[in-house]
Amino acid sequence: MKQYEFVVKLLAACAVFCILSVISANAAISDLNTANKTIHVNTRGVAAPQVQWEQTFGGSANSTGRGVQQTNDDGYIITGFTQSSANESQKVYLLKTDSFGKKQWDQTFGGNMGNGTGRAVRQTVDGGYIIVGQTDSFSVGKLKAYLIKTDSSGNKQWEKTYGGNAVNYGASVQQTTDGGYVFVGSTVVDSMPLVYLVKTDSSGKVQWEQTFGNGIQNFGNSVWQSADGGYIIAGAKVQSSDQVYAYLVKTDSSGSMQWDQTYGGKGFNFATSVQQTTDSGYVIGGVTNSSGPNQYFYLVKTNSSGAKQWNQTYGGKGLNLAHAVQQTTDGGYIMVGDTFVGGTSLLTATGSHGYLVKTDSSGSMQWQETFGGNGNISGQDVQQTKDGGYIIVGSTDSGHASRLDVYLAKF
């Protein structure tokens, strides 16, 4: 099944970049997409924001953006990967911009072998940054979860790798209230991929680690420290070759499971992002095709025990992939991802644009936008900014099929 093949490739280790590798630079954009335009669709009387500025970053080879956060100085910090040339390995990439998206500095991290990528970045209380991702650059063929701590200028203070001898990756990180860090990803134990949760001290030393899941394969994609000091994790549980569920796990402060839940109907469902909401429940963003042949943005709201309160889907005909969700200051939600054309799977899609959806507190769409000009865009992360707008990071081929660049846009 193509959707099953996709979730395994998307969520396991470096294969997440297959999202962009199949895109043709000569896409015929239809449905929500119109070539060379940003489409603004107002559905609930709420004005959709306009693009204030866009920036791209990259060199002669591939560079991608995976995570973004607004920094204390109103600039932005970005992580992903970059290559100095097509023949060189991929390095974890850290890029700092000012408030207008102009580059102030960048740094790369990793060993001399293999490849690495940053999946998420957060500014720390000391003004530096913590990055999580994966790398096999220190031992080719042994993919490890990778945690990097830098100072405020991106200079490395320490780096650590985590996991066993099989495939391991880190997907999401947060500084915890005790000054340490928690990250989630996946690790393989006895040939079974499991959700992998790791808590470290402020120097990256493991304090404890836990694994979760009992399906054929299990993946962790997002973690959030909850108000009670525990952790909420979102990911996917593969039950069979034709059944994948969005997966939510709640733990206590020591990583012991308190409860877990699955969401979605028959077919393919997975969660890419989670956040605790202001009512102490949780919001999950992801993808589903339970309602038919098309794949849609999937938004699920739960109570504090993980019981579903409501769910909504968004997107046009074809393939729509949501990568991130955040609760907004008005109590609603913002989601970002991709909308594809040319088929209902990555194997048949011929092009993509970034796709941004804003809802109210009940998940009813207020507006939607596709964004990107020449070429193809992937929207990977979104955050509401201090001025009430939104910052988006992703990747673009900028109309040239030879490479990918980091894409940053302010709405």
C-alpha positions, 0 to 999 in steps of 0.5 A, a space after each residue: 500500500 502506497 500510504 503505508 510505504 510513505 509513512 514508514 519512509 516519512 517518519 523513519 530517520 533521514 527518509 523524511 526528505 523523500 517529501 521533496 525529492 519526488 516533486 517535479 519543478 514543472 507542476 501544473 497547479 490546480 484546486 487550491 493551487 495557482 501557479 506563481 500566486 499566493 491564494 487567500 481564501 476567507 471562509 468565516 469573515 476573518 481576513 487572511 494575512 498577506 505575505 509581508 516578506 519571503 527569504 531563501 537561503 542556500 548555496 550550490 547544493 541542497 539546504 532545507 528548513 525543518 524548524 523555526 522559532 521567533 527569538 528574544 530579539 524578534 529575529 528567527 532561528 532555523 534548523 534543517 540541513 545543508 550541503 556545501 556541494 552536491 558531493 558533500 555530506 549533509 550537515 545539521 544547519 543552524 541559521 539566525 536572521 533578524 526580524 526581516 529575515 536577513 541572515 545574521 549568521 549560520 553554523 553547521 554541525 556533524 562529523 566527517 562521515 555520513 549525513 545529519 539533519 536538524 529537525 527542531 530548534 528552541 531558544 534556551 533560557 541562557 539565550 543559546 539554542 538546543 537542536 535535535 535531529 539525527 546523524 550517522 556522521 560519526 559512524 556511517 550506517 549507525 543513525 543516532 538521535 543527535 542533540 546539540 547545544 549552542 551559545 547565542 551566536 551558534 557556537 557549539 557548547 556540547 553535542 551528544 548522540 543517543 540510541 542503540 545500534 539500529 536506526 534512531 532519530 530525534 524529531 522534537 525537543 523542549 527545554 524542561 522546567 528544571 533546565 534540562 531537555 526532553 526529546 522524542 523520536 524513534 528507536 529500533 528494539 528487537 527489530 521493532 521501531 518504538 517511540 523513543 522519549 529521552 530526558 537529559 540534564 542541562 549538559 545532555 547527560 541521560 537521566 532516563 529514557 523510555 520507549 512506547 508502542 506495541 504495533 508493528 511500527 511506532 513513531 514519535 514526532 512531537 513532545 510537549 512538557 505538560 502543566 503537571 510536569 509530565 509529557 505529551 507525545 504525538 506520533 503514529 502507530 502502524 497496526 498492519 499494512 493497511 491500518 495506521 493510527 495517530 498515536 498520543 501518549 501521556 507520561 508522568 515526570 519520570 516518563 512512565 506512561 499514564 495513558 495512551 490513545 489512538 485516533 483516526 478511522 480505517 486507513 492511514 492516519 498519523 500525528 506530526 505535532 502536539 501542544 497542550 491547550 489553554 483548557 489543559 487538553 491537547 491539540 494534535 495536527 497530522 494527516 488522514 485519508 479515512 474519509 476517502 482516497 484523498 489525504 487531508 490535514 487532520 486536526 484533533 482536539 482532546 480533553 486532558 485525558 486524551 478523549 477526543 472532543 472533536 476532529 476536522 479535516 482540511 484540504 483539496 483533492 489529492 494529497 495534503 500533509 500537515 507538519 505543524 500546529 499551534 494554538 493561537 492567542 485567540 484560542 484557535 489554531 494555525 496549521 502548516 504543511 503542503 498541498 500536492 497535485 497530480 495524485 493521492 500519494 507522493 509517488 504520483 504527485 507532480 508538484 506542491 505549494 505550502 498550505 496554511 490553515 487558520 481555524 477557530 477554537 472549534 476547528 472551523 476554518 476561518 481562512 486558508 492560503 497556499 503560498 510560494 511563487 515559482 517552483 515548489 514549496 514545502 511548509 514544515 513549521 509555523 509559529 505565531 509571532 509577537 505581532 500576531 502574524 505567523 512565521 513559516 519555514 520550509 524548503 523550495 526549489 525556487 523554480 530550479 530543479 537542481 537544488 533545494 533552498 531554505 524558505 522563510 516567510 512572514 505573514 
